[in-house]
Amino acid sequence: MVMLYQPPIPAEYSRLSEPELADRIIAHKKTFGDRLVILGHHYQQDDIIRFADLTGDSLKLSQLAAEQKNAEFVVFCGVHFMAESADVLTDDNVAVLLPDLSAGCSMADMATLDQLEEAWARIANLADAKVIPITYVNSAASIKGFCGQHDGACCTSSNARQILEYALSRGEKVIFLPDQHLGRNTAYAMGYPLETMVVYDPATENGGLTDEQLREAKFILWNGYCSVHQLFTEQQCDEVRQSDPLCKIIVHPECKWEVVQKADQAGSTERIVKVLDEAPEGSHWAVGTEINLVNRMANQYTGRKLVQSLAGLQCLCTTMYRIDPAHLAWCLDELAAGRVVNRIMVDPETKKNARIALRRMLDHVQSKPVATK
Ligand code: SF4
């Protein structure tokens, strides 16, 4: 995994109690007022979400970042690719900060620009058809920039279908990065059989595919995945159905196709939140997504709706978890002292092209379930 180096923060932060850290953070929020906006991803721990001015999934946070016209500082409590997207979408005078630089994303790290350029050169040479590159927003700015430059776009799990429709209106073939599962689940839900898809593995010679396979495929799916969502299994779905026949299963489309097929619904994080919110009192839900969000919803609905994780084990995004109150307090203390730390800056050329890809994504916002049983 590509991990940015986060220098250790001063030892005093580990000695501060939770209330002391909270007091500092709250005091800074008051002092900075509208100049500071804290964005919190749904997968953040409660100890961070309580300080967020705005919360959401990656799509919603991208939209919110783009709307920040008065803020000078956006502190992004999420992971590195999200902070990059915020930097791309905000004006140049807005500084985007990530409280802990080691908060990366294993999926985003599974596709590098060198690998994509190598794959692209081969595919473009082989295919008579026009190929459109589409990247899930969970990717590096350089990958987004490549897509923007080649008539492609970004997507999120909320609008992957709309973006694939966009891609197929502009070309005959799609290369989808980095999450093979989101690509497969979405294309399948659109009516394309699995036989129209191949998986390109950048770690294998020639991507592990023959020229003929590449020529015939409609969808070339990059061999990437989310280390959290791949922990959900078909067996867990079977066990839930057996132990509680009334329980509905809802999963994120980063889960494997087999799991999505067994679930009652699949949808983005924001959609999962909405479905549970609108679910009738007394309903039972097994949820296949990150544990901080599942636990938060389970607490929120205690006594009204039964919400539990689909997995018996804790499916935690460990990199997201690196953002803790100590790092947030340190980041704000430094800001108050006039030192901008951990600023995430995308170079101007990449920014220009990544903005094209992200803008196309934002132009196709419409939350729909990716797949239903
Ligand atoms: S949950 Fe998965 S895709 Fe999302 S940030 Fe964590 S590792 Fe990346």
Boltz pocket constraint, residues with backbone or C-beta under 6 A from the ligand:
constraints:
  - pocket:
      binder: B
      contacts: [[A, 43], [A, 79], [A, 104], [A, 105], [A, 106], [A, 107], [A, 108], [A, 138], [A, 226], [A, 227], [A, 228], [A, 229], [A, 290], [A, 317], [A, 318], [A, 319], [A, 320]]
      max_distance: 6.0
